[in-house]
Every structure is written in C-alpha cells, then in structure tokens.
C-alpha cells in the first residue's frame, strides 16, 4: 500500500497516522465538499488578482521575504533550475486566544487598491487543516496546535519557460550574484553523498573551473545515474527537486495539465493523483513528532504530454494547505 485511499467520512483521529506508520507514503481523501469550495474561493475568484496575472510591481509590494524562501510569505517568484520553479501566493493562519482564525498577511496590493481575504475563507482553510491534523495525530495523543499554511503555486506550461524565467532572475543580479547563481545551478546536480552541505558547494564551484569542470560534472552525473531518486522519464523536466516539507503535512488539490507530483516509495517514483474532486496528503518532517517519517516528493514537467492550452489563471495551479 503506497497511497492510501479514504472517504471523508473515514477521517477520524489517528487514521492517517496508522496508514503512514504501516507503509503508505500518501493518502487521497475523496468526497470532501470543502475542497471544491476552497478552490472556488482561492483560485477561481476573479476579484482577487493572483500574482501570475499581476504586474511585477504588485508582486514586489506583496512580497514578505526572509533569508529562507521556504518560510517567506506573500507573493513569491522563485526560479532556480532543478530546484524550484513557481510563482506563488502564500499566507499563514493562526487562531488567537478567542479561537478566531487570523491570516498573515491578510491583504494584497492590487494596483491602487487591496484585496482582503474573506473571513469565511480563512475559517474554512483552518477547519480543513484541523481535520487533517486530527487524522494525523495518533490515538491517545493531544492534537498539536499549529499554524496553517495556505499556498497557491503556479507552474509554467512549457519546460523552456522555467529556464527563461531563471535566466531573467539571474540577470537582475550583480556580478557576484550571477556567479553564485551559476554555482547553485551546478550544485543541484550533486546527489547521494555529494549532496551533503559542503560537498555540494565544492562540486558547484569546481564544475565551473575551466578544464577540471568537465571531469567534475561527469563524475557528478555518474553518481546521479546510480541513484533511483534521480531517475526521470525521457523528455521530462524536474521543476521541484526531490525533498521533504518542513511541515506536519501537505494537502494538495489542483488543476494539472502537464505537471505531476510524484512520491518516492519502494525504490521508485509514483504519481500522486491530484484533482479537484479530492485532496492528496503526505507527511512532512514535523510528523516525526508522531513517529511518522516524511515523504520524499518532487514535481515534474511532463515532456510527452499532448499539446494543450493551459488556462492562464487556474491551469497548472496547485492549492496547498498544511500545518506548520
């Protein structure tokens, strides 16, 4: 059992904890009307200008960055080949002492105005996250109090677009910044023991040295070829590199055209079914507090997908709700 399938009526305390502890790396929950409702509120609601349809200045005004991209909030533009590739809007929800759910940030610039997230939307996101958190908490244990992460992630329709956007980002940097970006691009090729901090940095730097760089890149490629986590179907492109999330769980729904999320189990990758009639859940690193191992996963752009039009607003968009 790699992917557990449940109906929403089966979500009781501990059911996901038991499933993950007995071999499942992900679960798909069907029949929850909240999924479609939140998609309509957070993706299809055209009163809200989403960042992938916004002018660059609005993205900048809505950016609440930190030194760690994984904890930044607001609007994000993150293209690092082989590592990350998305435009996103992220906010967090926390309940105050009265039990009321509050979002941070709770408003986003739209030209000369602001869009304010509706109170009902915030409460419904928190409600869904708390339901999943209950199912993730083993029986007999008290459910942890956690912040709710809400993210909308947009992936590009063409594989070449990821590289073009990464180049645009790198070209806005100074000389040393561009060198750092080039090193980062090479260090992403380090796998296995070479991916450890220090080793990967050394591989990245040596890969750019004239002459020796060719040998270093060949050595890194040879190591990667032996790693089943690096296997990729011909024509496919890595959008999000294999990683585990720094959350208790990640719950995904979305409209996919030519990208897929894969989970790693039993030495190979498995496609995680993601659609608008279900929510797909897998544990993150914080779930170790419950004795549950996090799920390694990645996002892939499908190279042999039939040519199709991607909806500019909702196509290749993932709605993620998690607990931090």
Secondary structure, DSSP 4 states (H G I P E B T S, - for coil): --EEEEEGGG--TTHHHHHHHTT-SEEEEE--HHHHHHHIIIII-TTS--GGGS-HHHHHHTEE--SSGGG-EEEEEEEETTTEEEEEEEEEEEE-TTS-EEEES-EEEETTEEEE--HHHHHHHHHHHHHHHHHHSPTTSPPPP-PEEEEEEE--SSHHHHHHHHHHHHHTS-HHHHHHHHHHHHHTT--GGGGSTTHHHHHHHHTTSTTHHHHHHHHHHHHHHT-GGG---TT-EEEEEEE--SSSEEEEEEE-SSEEEEEEETTEEEEPP--TTEEEEEE-GGGGGGT-PPPPEEEEE-TTSPP-PPPTTTTTEEEEEEE-
